[in-house]
Structures are given as C-alpha cells and as structure tokens.
Amino acid sequence: MSTYTTSGCSTSVVVGLSKQIAQEVGCMSPGALVAFQPGGNLTFSSNAVLPYLHSTARTDLLSVASTRSVQVNSGFRTVAQQYLLYRWYQLGRCGISAAATPGRSNHQSGRAVDLANYSSLISAMSSKGWTHPIPGDPVHFEHPSSPDIRGKDVQAFQRLWNRNNPADKISEDGAYGPQTEARLKQAPATGFAVGASCGAATAAPVDVVMIDGPDKLAPGARGRYSITLSNTMGTDWPGTAKLVVVDGSELHDDTLWTSPTEVGTLDSLGGGAIGAGAQGVIEIPVLAPMVSEVTAYSAEIALVDNGTTLGTIQLALSVTPNGDEDSSGDAGDEDGEHEHDEGEFEAGTVSGGCSTGGSIGWLALVLPALLLSRRRR
C-alpha cells in the first residue's frame, strides 16, 4: 500500500482494502457501518467516496436526499485512506493543507460527511439531526446522535491482518501505533485474500478493488482510470464481455469508446478474459465536459455477457475549471479545532497498536506529538 504515498492523489486506490475494513467493522458491531449507493438525488464527487455510514446517520442522510440534491465529497474514511492522506499532507502533495494522523480523523467516526453543495443543505440537514459544527470547514457535517466509532476501523484492520498473517500477529486493540502502521504499509491495497468475518460481507459478483485515476479533471481534459476487478463468481468472464453504460453518461469519449453507451469489451480495454476467482485490470478513458463551474459527473457501467448483466461499476469525478485538477477529492476541508471527546480513545491512541513486547520508549516519544497534533482531517 505504501507505493501510493508518492503517486496519484485519490484514496480510491485502496478501495478494496477499505471495503474489507468497513465490512469487518459491520461484522464486529452490526449497524456501526452500513453501505449505501449513489442514485437519484444522491451523487458522489469522486471515486474516493467510501459509501458507508452508521445506520442512523445513513438513514438521515438518505432522508435529506429524498427531496433534494446531495453531493457527497467524503463520508466514512478508513485508516488506510487516512494513512495516505496524512502522508500526502506530510509530503506537500495533492493540495492537502491539513490532515489528522490516522485514527483521529472525524471521518473515521462513521458519522461525518462533506457535502459539495453544503450551503443549500444546512437547514435540511439540521432538520434530520445533522450539525454543521466547524466554522472554518463549511462542507463538513456531523450526526451526533450516532456513536463515534473511531478506533473500530483500526481494530478491523488489525483483525484482517491477523486472519491473513497468523505467524505475524499484532494486538487487536483498536489503537494506531507503530506495529499497526508497519503492517498497514505492507497490506495489499486491493484487499486481503481472506476478508471480513461474517457472511453479510460477501463481495459483489463484480467487485471493484482498486480505481487508480484522478478525482478531478479540467474541462475538456481526457482522463484514464485503471480499474482492478475481482471476479467472485464461479464462472469465467470472456474477453468479449462488454462494458455498457447504464442510462448514459456525459463522460463518454467519442474517440476512444465504442459508442456513447458502450465503453468497449474486456479485451479492448486491456483486461482480457478474467477467470473465476481471479482479478483483471481494465483501462477506462473518459472525456471531461466543458463547464464553467465545478460539476460532479458519474457513470454506472455494467459488465454484460451475451445479454446477461454480471455486475456494475460506479465511476465518479468532478470537473473543475478552477485549476485544482491535480488535487485530492478529500482535500476540500479547512483545518479546525474540532476533536472527539477525550479520554478512552485518547488513552488508546497513545498506549496501543503494538504487538506484544512493544517499547515503552515509543510512548514517551509519541505522547508529546499527539498532544500537539490537533488537526481534524
């Protein structure tokens, strides 16, 4: 996973691992994280949006979206995504002006969202229990009646690591420390061979485990998305299977797509046949429409074989005429002194995350750093 600290600017490169972490949280605490999908009035601004929230927060967000447009920049964020954002911030990459250390971001709470069209939604969100708490961070909303589950995603990662690495186990304490960070760097971005521990976390037949491409494009620019697909079915996908756009999309490229409604076949997109239980990589080109203001676009793309839909791929991006096309879709927030309640979580942060025999000297070094670190992201 550490490969992506110096390349790209979208946390969608760890979507496979992040989905496993979110699913494991759901196995550990049913209702703590539930999935939702874009559709109708609900849109995502990039592929980095991980569609999970606490069940009550999800219900109240969808209630707002039932009557008006809701454009989501960011929702739940896993420790894997936050690790990348924090490293990009440290390296001065991707337009990120502030980032919390992994384990401390409000977006790891399962009850926070950033909305692109926030100014038109403050009243509607408030009526459904969402607060707008940070003056310097106008896109950010929180749902305080939902529990703060920070640490659950770290524990979920630790459990996944131990399940797949029985000879190299670490503490499953939900605290982000040097042992957890070391394993996170080694973790496969597309996810572990053995995923979440409950049957409810069964992967979709067409499971998207990585999307490597920009969150943002300039008007009129071409972009290319390298998408890793996992075939979880019991049958092979032939190279002749087609990628067909459901309900059309303004992202079609007349030069490189087969037609406005068909991107191409697995063969023509570089994936070739993908066997049962195997993974393949396809390349999907897009052309950004000409717009004068920031606009989110999406495409639902179905994988179809002989008229049978095997599954779908959700693709999303923002077209930005303001010159920030090389930045992260998660970089729109301002820094704010808005922390979770101190106490149990704070203690866990400085005392855990080490395998048996962890050094007390590390605690002495990291405690002052944590006390000084007040960044929210």
KEROMI-403965 format. One record per residue (C-alpha): residue number from 1; residue in one letter; x, y, z. Coordinates in nm, 4 decimals. Layout:
# residues N
TORLO,NUM,A,X,Y,Z;
...
# end
This chain:
# residues 377
TORLO,1,M,0.0000,0.0000,0.0000;
TORLO,2,S,0.2907,0.2366,0.0690;
TORLO,3,T,0.3551,0.2509,-0.3077;
TORLO,4,Y,0.0756,0.5063,-0.3397;
TORLO,5,T,0.2211,0.7616,-0.0979;
TORLO,6,T,0.4194,0.9171,-0.3835;
TORLO,7,S,0.1874,0.8533,-0.6783;
TORLO,8,G,-0.1690,0.9603,-0.7505;
TORLO,9,C,-0.3996,1.1730,-0.5400;
TORLO,10,S,-0.7075,0.9575,-0.4890;
TORLO,11,T,-0.7679,0.7224,-0.1974;
TORLO,12,S,-0.9750,0.5090,-0.4353;
TORLO,13,V,-0.6522,0.3113,-0.4895;
TORLO,14,V,-0.7228,0.1407,-0.1548;
TORLO,15,V,-1.0955,0.0894,-0.2082;
TORLO,16,G,-1.0620,-0.2905,-0.1923;
TORLO,17,L,-0.8840,-0.2879,0.1424;
TORLO,18,S,-1.1135,-0.0106,0.2696;
TORLO,19,K,-1.4284,-0.2061,0.1847;
TORLO,20,Q,-1.2937,-0.5051,0.3746;
TORLO,21,I,-1.2217,-0.2835,0.6758;
TORLO,22,A,-1.5718,-0.1306,0.6634;
TORLO,23,Q,-1.7297,-0.4751,0.6264;
TORLO,24,E,-1.5291,-0.6096,0.9202;
TORLO,25,V,-1.6481,-0.3162,1.1340;
TORLO,26,G,-2.0025,-0.4145,1.0388;
TORLO,27,C,-1.9304,-0.7725,1.1427;
TORLO,28,M,-1.7868,-0.6595,1.4757;
TORLO,29,S,-2.0701,-0.4148,1.5510;
TORLO,30,P,-2.3840,-0.4613,1.3388;
TORLO,31,G,-2.5225,-0.1238,1.2366;
TORLO,32,A,-2.1975,0.0585,1.3095;
TORLO,33,L,-2.1345,0.0862,0.9341;
TORLO,34,V,-2.3841,0.0131,0.6590;
TORLO,35,A,-2.3406,0.0591,0.2866;
TORLO,36,F,-2.5328,0.2938,0.0589;
TORLO,37,Q,-2.5092,0.3762,-0.3093;
TORLO,38,P,-2.5433,0.6902,-0.5206;
TORLO,39,G,-2.8613,0.7313,-0.7168;
TORLO,40,G,-3.1469,0.9731,-0.7635;
TORLO,41,N,-3.0638,1.2947,-0.5802;
TORLO,42,L,-2.7571,1.1438,-0.4126;
TORLO,43,T,-2.4316,1.1827,-0.6059;
TORLO,44,F,-2.0632,1.1285,-0.5301;
TORLO,45,S,-1.7977,1.3765,-0.6424;
TORLO,46,S,-1.5186,1.1191,-0.6847;
TORLO,47,N,-1.4284,0.7521,-0.6612;
TORLO,48,A,-1.2670,0.8227,-0.3227;
TORLO,49,V,-1.6094,0.8403,-0.1532;
TORLO,50,L,-1.6466,0.5215,0.0506;
TORLO,51,P,-2.0229,0.4598,0.0759;
TORLO,52,Y,-2.0583,0.3606,0.4413;
TORLO,53,L,-2.2050,0.5393,0.7452;
TORLO,54,H,-2.3541,0.4444,1.0802;
TORLO,55,S,-2.7048,0.3139,1.0192;
TORLO,56,T,-2.8807,0.6145,1.1772;
TORLO,57,A,-2.6580,0.8671,1.0013;
TORLO,58,R,-2.7169,0.6857,0.6730;
TORLO,59,T,-3.0949,0.6914,0.7247;
TORLO,60,D,-3.0987,1.0635,0.7953;
TORLO,61,L,-2.8689,1.1437,0.5018;
TORLO,62,L,-3.0866,0.9471,0.2611;
TORLO,63,S,-3.3930,1.1210,0.4029;
TORLO,64,V,-3.2466,1.4586,0.3047;
TORLO,65,A,-3.1567,1.3199,-0.0388;
TORLO,66,S,-3.5136,1.2023,-0.0929;
TORLO,67,T,-3.6263,1.5602,-0.1596;
TORLO,68,R,-3.3183,1.7492,-0.2793;
TORLO,69,S,-2.9751,1.7113,-0.4375;
TORLO,70,V,-2.6995,1.5925,-0.2021;
TORLO,71,Q,-2.3453,1.5874,-0.3446;
TORLO,72,V,-2.1047,1.3905,-0.1242;
TORLO,73,N,-1.7328,1.4728,-0.1273;
TORLO,74,S,-1.6402,1.2405,0.1581;
TORLO,75,G,-1.8126,1.0064,0.4018;
TORLO,76,F,-1.6625,0.7332,0.6160;
TORLO,77,R,-1.2885,0.7092,0.5749;
TORLO,78,T,-1.0794,0.4092,0.6785;
TORLO,79,V,-0.7401,0.4066,0.8454;
TORLO,80,A,-0.5932,0.3011,0.5088;
TORLO,81,Q,-0.7318,0.6106,0.3359;
TORLO,82,Q,-0.6312,0.8378,0.6233;
TORLO,83,Y,-0.2782,0.6971,0.6152;
TORLO,84,L,-0.2453,0.8036,0.2509;
TORLO,85,L,-0.3962,1.1480,0.3122;
TORLO,86,Y,-0.1647,1.2113,0.6055;
TORLO,87,R,0.1424,1.1049,0.4085;
TORLO,88,W,0.0387,1.3252,0.1140;
TORLO,89,Y,-0.0021,1.6130,0.3590;
TORLO,90,Q,0.3415,1.5467,0.5068;
TORLO,91,L,0.4964,1.5380,0.1590;
TORLO,92,G,0.3154,1.8529,0.0441;
TORLO,93,R,0.1249,1.6592,-0.2214;
TORLO,94,C,-0.2270,1.6592,-0.3643;
TORLO,95,G,-0.3362,2.0035,-0.2405;
TORLO,96,I,-0.3910,1.8860,0.1177;
TORLO,97,S,-0.3394,2.1727,0.3609;
TORLO,98,A,-0.4271,1.9818,0.6807;
TORLO,99,A,-0.4594,1.6170,0.7774;
TORLO,100,A,-0.5129,1.4316,1.1024;
TORLO,101,T,-0.2921,1.1425,1.1975;
TORLO,102,P,-0.4518,0.8037,1.1190;
TORLO,103,G,-0.7068,0.7088,1.3814;
TORLO,104,R,-0.8007,1.0679,1.4682;
TORLO,105,S,-0.9967,1.1966,1.1698;
TORLO,106,N,-1.3616,1.2862,1.2226;
TORLO,107,H,-1.4323,1.0923,0.9043;
TORLO,108,Q,-1.3229,0.7723,1.0774;
TORLO,109,S,-1.6141,0.8208,1.3186;
TORLO,110,G,-1.8770,0.6819,1.0801;
TORLO,111,R,-2.0969,0.9857,1.1383;
TORLO,112,A,-1.9406,1.2605,0.9242;
TORLO,113,V,-1.9852,1.3736,0.5651;
TORLO,114,D,-1.8524,1.6541,0.3481;
TORLO,115,L,-2.1037,1.7951,0.1011;
TORLO,116,A,-2.0118,1.9913,-0.2106;
TORLO,117,N,-2.3448,2.1776,-0.2142;
TORLO,118,Y,-2.3399,2.2399,0.1602;
TORLO,119,S,-2.4740,2.5966,0.1506;
TORLO,120,S,-2.8152,2.4868,0.0197;
TORLO,121,L,-2.8457,2.1991,0.2666;
TORLO,122,I,-2.7719,2.3439,0.6105;
TORLO,123,S,-3.1386,2.3757,0.7113;
TORLO,124,A,-3.2456,2.0415,0.5617;
TORLO,125,M,-2.9533,1.8575,0.7208;
TORLO,126,S,-3.0244,2.0215,1.0568;
TORLO,127,S,-3.3862,1.9054,1.0448;
TORLO,128,K,-3.2581,1.5473,1.0193;
TORLO,129,G,-3.0146,1.5697,1.3085;
TORLO,130,W,-2.7001,1.6745,1.1233;
TORLO,131,T,-2.4901,1.9568,1.2699;
TORLO,132,H,-2.2658,2.1996,1.0830;
TORLO,133,P,-2.0100,2.2422,1.3617;
TORLO,134,I,-1.6853,2.3824,1.2221;
TORLO,135,P,-1.6854,2.7479,1.1044;
TORLO,136,G,-1.3620,2.7043,0.9103;
TORLO,137,D,-1.4813,2.3845,0.7447;
TORLO,138,P,-1.8105,2.4718,0.5718;
TORLO,139,V,-1.8535,2.1453,0.3784;
TORLO,140,H,-1.8387,1.9333,0.6950;
TORLO,141,F,-2.1465,1.7886,0.8717;
TORLO,142,E,-2.1739,1.5517,1.1667;
TORLO,143,H,-2.4523,1.3353,1.3082;
TORLO,144,P,-2.4006,1.3484,1.6870;
TORLO,145,S,-2.6833,1.1082,1.7754;
TORLO,146,S,-2.4843,0.8335,1.6010;
TORLO,147,P,-2.1978,0.6875,1.8059;
TORLO,148,D,-1.8389,0.7836,1.7318;
TORLO,149,I,-1.6727,0.4591,1.6207;
TORLO,150,R,-1.3180,0.5886,1.5794;
TORLO,151,G,-1.0796,0.3043,1.6508;
TORLO,152,K,-1.3169,0.0395,1.5156;
TORLO,153,D,-1.1619,0.0664,1.1698;
TORLO,154,V,-0.8125,0.0293,1.3166;
TORLO,155,Q,-0.9245,-0.2778,1.5088;
TORLO,156,A,-1.0902,-0.4148,1.1962;
TORLO,157,F,-0.7636,-0.3782,1.0051;
TORLO,158,Q,-0.5737,-0.5497,1.2871;
TORLO,159,R,-0.8196,-0.8410,1.2770;
TORLO,160,L,-0.7897,-0.8703,0.8997;
TORLO,161,W,-0.4105,-0.8637,0.9208;
TORLO,162,N,-0.4017,-1.1356,1.1872;
TORLO,163,R,-0.6507,-1.3508,0.9951;
TORLO,164,N,-0.4239,-1.3412,0.6914;
TORLO,165,N,-0.0889,-1.3424,0.8737;
TORLO,166,P,-0.1191,-1.5932,1.1601;
TORLO,167,A,0.2595,-1.6047,1.2041;
TORLO,168,D,0.2865,-1.2265,1.2452;
TORLO,169,K,0.0004,-1.1275,1.4738;
TORLO,170,I,-0.0393,-0.7837,1.6331;
TORLO,171,S,-0.2622,-0.6571,1.9128;
TORLO,172,E,-0.6294,-0.6154,1.8196;
TORLO,173,D,-0.6721,-0.3141,2.0463;
TORLO,174,G,-0.8069,-0.0552,1.8012;
TORLO,175,A,-0.5120,0.1767,1.8673;
TORLO,176,Y,-0.2927,0.3087,1.5879;
TORLO,177,G,0.0694,0.2535,1.6818;
TORLO,178,P,0.3982,0.1666,1.5076;
TORLO,179,Q,0.3204,-0.2050,1.4744;
TORLO,180,T,-0.0130,-0.1352,1.3093;
TORLO,181,E,0.1418,0.1274,1.0813;
TORLO,182,A,0.4151,-0.1128,0.9740;
TORLO,183,R,0.1559,-0.3762,0.8763;
TORLO,184,L,-0.0616,-0.1170,0.7038;
TORLO,185,K,0.2306,-0.0242,0.4787;
TORLO,186,Q,0.2636,-0.3900,0.3794;
TORLO,187,A,-0.1087,-0.4541,0.3304;
TORLO,188,P,-0.2423,-0.5196,-0.0207;
TORLO,189,A,-0.4285,-0.2145,-0.1498;
TORLO,190,T,-0.6811,-0.4386,-0.3240;
TORLO,191,G,-0.7628,-0.6239,-0.0024;
TORLO,192,F,-0.6583,-0.9430,0.1773;
TORLO,193,A,-0.7156,-1.2934,0.0451;
TORLO,194,V,-0.9447,-1.3604,0.3434;
TORLO,195,G,-1.1847,-1.0740,0.4030;
TORLO,196,A,-1.4486,-0.9882,0.6611;
TORLO,197,S,-1.5570,-1.2474,0.9142;
TORLO,198,C,-1.9343,-1.2559,0.8572;
TORLO,199,G,-2.1466,-1.3789,0.5678;
TORLO,200,A,-2.3126,-1.0389,0.5259;
TORLO,201,A,-1.9843,-0.9087,0.3873;
TORLO,202,T,-1.9946,-1.1278,0.0753;
TORLO,203,A,-1.8458,-0.9383,-0.2176;
TORLO,204,A,-2.0498,-0.8388,-0.5215;
TORLO,205,P,-2.0099,-1.0611,-0.8329;
TORLO,206,V,-1.8118,-0.7783,-0.9958;
TORLO,207,D,-1.6071,-0.6439,-0.7066;
TORLO,208,V,-1.4117,-0.3242,-0.7747;
TORLO,209,V,-1.0981,-0.3479,-0.5600;
TORLO,210,M,-0.8988,-0.0549,-0.6996;
TORLO,211,I,-0.9618,0.2570,-0.9065;
TORLO,212,D,-0.6395,0.4333,-0.9971;
TORLO,213,G,-0.7132,0.7692,-1.1577;
TORLO,214,P,-0.7859,1.1348,-1.0838;
TORLO,215,D,-1.0596,1.2612,-0.8520;
TORLO,216,K,-1.0738,1.5785,-1.0625;
TORLO,217,L,-1.0271,1.6751,-1.4277;
TORLO,218,A,-1.0101,2.0099,-1.6036;
TORLO,219,P,-1.2873,2.0863,-1.8561;
TORLO,220,G,-1.2156,1.9211,-2.1874;
TORLO,221,A,-0.9348,1.7056,-2.0439;
TORLO,222,R,-0.9037,1.3333,-2.1001;
TORLO,223,G,-0.8587,1.1023,-1.8064;
TORLO,224,R,-0.7861,0.7337,-1.7767;
TORLO,225,Y,-0.8958,0.5039,-1.4942;
TORLO,226,S,-0.7135,0.1801,-1.4267;
TORLO,227,I,-0.9763,-0.0358,-1.2568;
TORLO,228,T,-0.8985,-0.3681,-1.0913;
TORLO,229,L,-1.1956,-0.6050,-1.0989;
TORLO,230,S,-1.2308,-0.9194,-0.8917;
TORLO,231,N,-1.4424,-1.1998,-1.0371;
TORLO,232,T,-1.6113,-1.3527,-0.7332;
TORLO,233,M,-1.8377,-1.5692,-0.9462;
TORLO,234,G,-1.7951,-1.9390,-1.0150;
TORLO,235,T,-1.7665,-1.8874,-1.3904;
TORLO,236,D,-1.5106,-1.7167,-1.6123;
TORLO,237,W,-1.5717,-1.3823,-1.7812;
TORLO,238,P,-1.4856,-1.3975,-2.1507;
TORLO,239,G,-1.2824,-1.1240,-2.3142;
TORLO,240,T,-1.5855,-1.0469,-2.5305;
TORLO,241,A,-1.7925,-0.9315,-2.2291;
TORLO,242,K,-1.8947,-0.5683,-2.2810;
TORLO,243,L,-1.8799,-0.2617,-2.0554;
TORLO,244,V,-2.2117,-0.0843,-2.1144;
TORLO,245,V,-2.3173,0.2476,-1.9628;
TORLO,246,V,-2.6455,0.2331,-1.7738;
TORLO,247,D,-2.8678,0.5321,-1.8624;
TORLO,248,G,-2.5833,0.7068,-2.0480;
TORLO,249,S,-2.3097,0.9370,-1.9222;
TORLO,250,E,-2.1653,1.2732,-2.0208;
TORLO,251,L,-1.8174,1.1310,-1.9608;
TORLO,252,H,-1.8153,0.9316,-2.2851;
TORLO,253,D,-1.5219,0.9789,-2.5195;
TORLO,254,D,-1.6347,0.9662,-2.8839;
TORLO,255,T,-1.2808,0.8886,-2.9960;
TORLO,256,L,-1.1993,0.6045,-2.7572;
TORLO,257,W,-1.5362,0.4489,-2.6662;
TORLO,258,T,-1.7153,0.2049,-2.8939;
TORLO,259,S,-2.0257,0.4259,-2.8735;
TORLO,260,P,-2.1804,0.6774,-2.6302;
TORLO,261,T,-2.3369,0.3822,-2.4458;
TORLO,262,E,-2.0617,0.1204,-2.4758;
TORLO,263,V,-1.7090,0.1684,-2.3469;
TORLO,264,G,-1.5693,-0.1483,-2.5034;
TORLO,265,T,-1.5020,-0.5142,-2.4234;
TORLO,266,L,-1.2730,-0.6667,-2.1626;
TORLO,267,D,-1.0375,-0.7474,-2.4484;
TORLO,268,S,-1.0343,-0.3966,-2.5967;
TORLO,269,L,-0.9930,-0.2357,-2.2536;
TORLO,270,G,-0.6879,-0.4443,-2.1732;
TORLO,271,G,-0.8373,-0.6836,-1.9220;
TORLO,272,G,-0.8891,-0.9885,-2.1396;
TORLO,273,A,-1.0756,-1.2879,-2.0036;
TORLO,274,I,-1.0958,-1.2915,-1.6217;
TORLO,275,G,-1.1253,-1.6335,-1.4665;
TORLO,276,A,-1.3464,-1.7309,-1.1761;
TORLO,277,G,-1.1865,-1.6121,-0.8520;
TORLO,278,A,-0.9252,-1.4091,-1.0397;
TORLO,279,Q,-0.8594,-1.0383,-1.0858;
TORLO,280,G,-0.8103,-0.8333,-1.4001;
TORLO,281,V,-0.7301,-0.4719,-1.4812;
TORLO,282,I,-0.9190,-0.2659,-1.7370;
TORLO,283,E,-0.8473,0.0873,-1.8587;
TORLO,284,I,-1.1493,0.3173,-1.8978;
TORLO,285,P,-1.0891,0.6520,-2.0732;
TORLO,286,V,-1.3189,0.9493,-2.0113;
TORLO,287,L,-1.3543,1.2972,-2.1555;
TORLO,288,A,-1.4478,1.5790,-1.9161;
TORLO,289,P,-1.7349,1.8014,-2.0363;
TORLO,290,M,-1.6796,2.1737,-2.0834;
TORLO,291,V,-1.8220,2.3519,-1.7773;
TORLO,292,S,-1.7743,2.6925,-1.6140;
TORLO,293,E,-1.8218,2.5776,-1.2534;
TORLO,294,V,-1.7260,2.2728,-1.0503;
TORLO,295,T,-1.9585,1.9888,-1.1533;
TORLO,296,A,-1.9726,1.6256,-1.0414;
TORLO,297,Y,-2.0271,1.3573,-1.3033;
TORLO,298,S,-2.0779,0.9842,-1.2723;
TORLO,299,A,-2.1274,0.6737,-1.4787;
TORLO,300,E,-2.2789,0.3396,-1.3852;
TORLO,301,I,-2.1141,0.0821,-1.6092;
TORLO,302,A,-2.2481,-0.2717,-1.6385;
TORLO,303,L,-2.0405,-0.5744,-1.7328;
TORLO,304,V,-2.2602,-0.7671,-1.9760;
TORLO,305,D,-2.2026,-1.1096,-2.1319;
TORLO,306,N,-2.4461,-1.2294,-2.4008;
TORLO,307,G,-2.7213,-1.0048,-2.2682;
TORLO,308,T,-2.6706,-1.1050,-1.9031;
TORLO,309,T,-2.5557,-0.8343,-1.6601;
TORLO,310,L,-2.2826,-0.9758,-1.4390;
TORLO,311,G,-2.2437,-0.6671,-1.2202;
TORLO,312,T,-2.1813,-0.2935,-1.2256;
TORLO,313,I,-1.9018,-0.0433,-1.1738;
TORLO,314,Q,-1.9615,0.3045,-1.0296;
TORLO,315,L,-1.7316,0.5751,-1.1676;
TORLO,316,A,-1.7366,0.9354,-1.0395;
TORLO,317,L,-1.5281,1.2505,-1.0780;
TORLO,318,S,-1.5524,1.6273,-1.0551;
TORLO,319,V,-1.4784,1.8588,-1.3460;
TORLO,320,T,-1.3035,2.1621,-1.2008;
TORLO,321,P,-1.2367,2.4784,-1.4017;
TORLO,322,N,-1.0576,2.6368,-1.1041;
TORLO,323,G,-0.7158,2.4821,-1.1659;
TORLO,324,D,-0.7125,2.2201,-0.8892;
TORLO,325,E,-0.7418,1.9138,-1.1121;
TORLO,326,D,-0.4273,1.7570,-0.9615;
TORLO,327,S,-0.5579,1.7640,-0.6041;
TORLO,328,S,-0.7334,1.5034,-0.3923;
TORLO,329,G,-1.1112,1.4876,-0.3714;
TORLO,330,D,-1.0659,1.4653,0.0057;
TORLO,331,A,-0.8688,1.7902,0.0223;
TORLO,332,G,-1.1558,2.0414,0.0357;
TORLO,333,D,-1.1755,2.0884,0.4134;
TORLO,334,E,-1.0122,2.3565,0.6191;
TORLO,335,D,-0.8357,2.2703,0.9401;
TORLO,336,G,-1.0438,2.3029,1.2548;
TORLO,337,E,-1.0019,2.2567,1.6277;
TORLO,338,H,-1.2845,2.0074,1.6387;
TORLO,339,E,-1.1845,1.6937,1.8183;
TORLO,340,H,-1.3776,1.3997,1.9535;
TORLO,341,D,-1.4305,1.3603,2.3262;
TORLO,342,E,-1.1038,1.2966,2.5040;
TORLO,343,G,-1.0491,1.0114,2.7466;
TORLO,344,E,-1.0782,0.6488,2.6491;
TORLO,345,F,-0.9892,0.6984,2.2830;
TORLO,346,E,-0.7037,0.9313,2.3697;
TORLO,347,A,-0.5601,0.6758,2.6091;
TORLO,348,G,-0.5945,0.4018,2.3482;
TORLO,349,T,-0.4144,0.6117,2.0917;
TORLO,350,V,-0.1009,0.6503,2.2989;
TORLO,351,S,-0.0921,0.3065,2.4590;
TORLO,352,G,-0.1843,0.0547,2.1931;
TORLO,353,G,-0.1298,-0.0636,1.8416;
TORLO,354,C,0.1842,-0.2565,1.9326;
TORLO,355,S,0.2343,-0.6292,1.9246;
TORLO,356,T,0.3341,-0.7975,2.2473;
TORLO,357,G,0.6581,-0.6548,2.3737;
TORLO,358,G,0.6071,-0.3040,2.2351;
TORLO,359,S,0.8532,-0.0438,2.3586;
TORLO,360,I,0.7551,0.1991,2.6346;
TORLO,361,G,1.0151,0.4326,2.4886;
TORLO,362,W,0.7909,0.4801,2.1830;
TORLO,363,L,0.5156,0.6030,2.4150;
TORLO,364,A,0.7413,0.8654,2.5615;
TORLO,365,L,0.8232,0.9931,2.2150;
TORLO,366,V,0.4761,0.9867,2.0659;
TORLO,367,L,0.2778,1.1330,2.3558;
TORLO,368,P,0.4066,1.4900,2.3120;
TORLO,369,A,0.3441,1.4663,1.9385;
TORLO,370,L,-0.0151,1.3591,1.9937;
TORLO,371,L,-0.0763,1.6337,2.2427;
TORLO,372,L,0.0461,1.8857,1.9861;
TORLO,373,S,-0.1469,1.7339,1.6958;
TORLO,374,R,-0.4897,1.8983,1.6794;
TORLO,375,R,-0.5664,1.8687,1.3117;
TORLO,376,R,-0.9046,1.7291,1.2245;
TORLO,377,R,-0.8745,1.5576,0.8890;
# end
